[in-house]
Amino acid sequence: MESHSAHSWKRLTKAIVAVVVVAAVTVGVWWLWPKPLDTSHTKVEISASSKFTDAQLDDLVQASYRANAGMKNCSVDKVKYDERQSEKIVDMEIDSYDEGHGSALGRAVREHGRSGAAVLFVDMTCQEHVDDEDHVEWYMLLPQDDGTKTWVLQDWGNG
């Protein structure tokens, strides 16, 4: 026959094991559960611009966050707009489109003019490696039906 003390130890051991299992499952679910895109520590670098207002460039950064919202378990480390570098890429995309290589930004620039074209550089870190953690995004500031202008993602690629 089992002593009262041994029986108490078995119950205590079972309780401890149950608590440890519940804690492990809770931590595992928390760790594996997809977390939304983290922009809380993003470094934003915006060059002086002759094309866009500060408010438009702020909207561009927010448009990038919206475009990347589906990137779960990722954080945006840096967002950079450099007008000189952006204009060089816009020129290359126009040339590529004109040569028949199918550039989405080149097509948009030909349709709407280059004054609304911007290239944004985005550095991300993800819990699981993805091919486009460091990438370039091509946007156009396009008129909407209500007369406002909104940044519209045209294309993106590895940077």
C-alpha positions in Angstrom: 0.0 0.0 0.0 1.2 3.4 -0.9 2.0 5.9 1.8 0.2 9.3 1.9 3.5 11.0 1.3 4.3 9.0 -1.9 0.7 9.6 -3.1 1.2 13.4 -2.6 4.4 13.4 -4.5 2.8 11.6 -7.4 0.0 14.2 -7.5 2.5 17.1 -7.2 4.6 15.6 -10.0 1.6 15.2 -12.3 0.6 18.8 -11.6 4.1 20.1 -12.4 4.2 18.1 -15.6 0.8 19.4 -16.6 1.9 23.0 -16.0 5.1 22.5 -17.9 3.2 20.9 -20.9 0.7 23.8 -20.9 3.5 26.4 -20.8 5.4 24.6 -23.6 2.4 24.5 -25.8 1.6 28.1 -25.1 5.1 29.2 -25.9 5.1 27.1 -29.0 1.9 28.5 -30.3 3.1 32.0 -29.6 6.4 31.4 -31.4 4.8 29.8 -34.4 1.7 32.0 -34.7 2.3 34.4 -37.6 3.0 37.9 -36.4 2.1 41.0 -38.4 4.7 43.1 -40.2 6.7 44.9 -37.6 7.5 48.6 -38.5 8.1 49.7 -35.0 11.9 50.1 -35.4 12.1 51.0 -39.0 14.8 53.5 -40.0 13.4 55.9 -42.7 15.8 57.7 -44.9 14.3 60.2 -47.3 16.5 62.4 -49.5 15.5 66.0 -50.4 13.0 65.9 -53.3 12.2 68.2 -56.1 9.4 65.9 -57.3 7.4 65.1 -54.1 6.3 66.9 -51.0 7.2 65.6 -47.5 3.6 64.5 -47.1 3.7 62.5 -50.4 6.9 60.8 -49.3 5.5 60.0 -45.9 2.5 58.5 -47.8 5.0 56.5 -50.0 6.5 54.9 -46.9 3.0 54.0 -45.6 2.1 52.6 -49.0 5.1 50.3 -48.7 4.0 49.1 -45.3 0.6 48.3 -46.7 2.1 46.5 -49.7 4.2 44.4 -47.4 1.6 43.7 -44.8 1.3 40.1 -45.9 4.9 39.4 -44.9 4.3 37.7 -41.6 7.0 37.3 -39.0 9.0 40.0 -40.8 10.3 43.4 -39.7 11.1 46.4 -41.9 14.6 47.5 -40.9 15.0 50.4 -43.3 13.1 52.2 -46.0 15.0 54.5 -48.2 14.1 57.0 -50.9 17.0 58.5 -52.7 15.7 60.7 -55.6 18.9 60.6 -57.7 19.0 56.8 -57.4 15.3 56.5 -58.0 15.5 58.6 -61.2 18.3 56.4 -62.6 16.2 53.3 -62.0 13.1 55.0 -63.6 15.3 55.8 -66.7 16.4 52.1 -66.8 12.8 50.9 -66.5 11.7 53.3 -69.3 14.5 52.0 -71.6 13.6 48.4 -70.8 10.0 49.0 -71.6 10.8 50.9 -74.8 13.1 47.9 -75.9 10.1 45.5 -75.4 11.3 43.9 -72.2 8.0 44.3 -70.3 8.8 46.7 -67.5 5.7 47.4 -65.4 7.1 50.7 -64.2 8.2 51.7 -67.7 4.7 51.0 -68.9 3.1 53.0 -66.1 5.5 55.9 -66.7 4.7 55.9 -70.5 1.0 55.9 -69.6 1.0 58.5 -66.8 4.3 60.4 -67.1 7.4 60.2 -65.0 6.5 63.0 -62.5 4.7 60.5 -60.3 7.3 57.7 -60.4 9.3 56.7 -57.3 11.6 53.8 -56.4 11.8 52.8 -52.8 14.4 50.6 -51.2 13.2 48.3 -48.5 15.4 46.2 -46.1 13.5 43.5 -44.2 14.4 40.7 -41.8 12.1 37.7 -41.6 12.0 34.8 -39.1 12.3 32.4 -42.0 14.5 33.5 -44.9 12.7 34.7 -48.0 14.4 35.7 -51.3 13.2 39.3 -51.2 14.2 40.5 -47.8 16.3 43.3 -49.4 14.2 44.6 -52.3 13.3 47.5 -54.4 9.7 48.6 -54.9 8.5 50.7 -57.9 5.5 53.0 -57.3 3.4 55.5 -59.2 1.5 58.4 -57.6 -1.7 58.0 -59.6 -4.9 60.0 -59.7 -7.9 58.2 -58.3 -11.6 58.5 -59.3 -12.2 61.0 -56.4 -9.4 63.3 -57.7 -6.9 62.4 -55.0 -3.6 60.8 -55.8 -2.6 57.5 -54.3 0.7 55.5 -54.4 0.1 52.3 -56.4 2.7 49.5 -56.3 3.7 48.8 -59.9 6.3 46.1 -59.4 9.1 45.0 -57.0 12.3 42.9 -57.2 15.4 41.9 -55.4 17.7 44.8 -54.8 
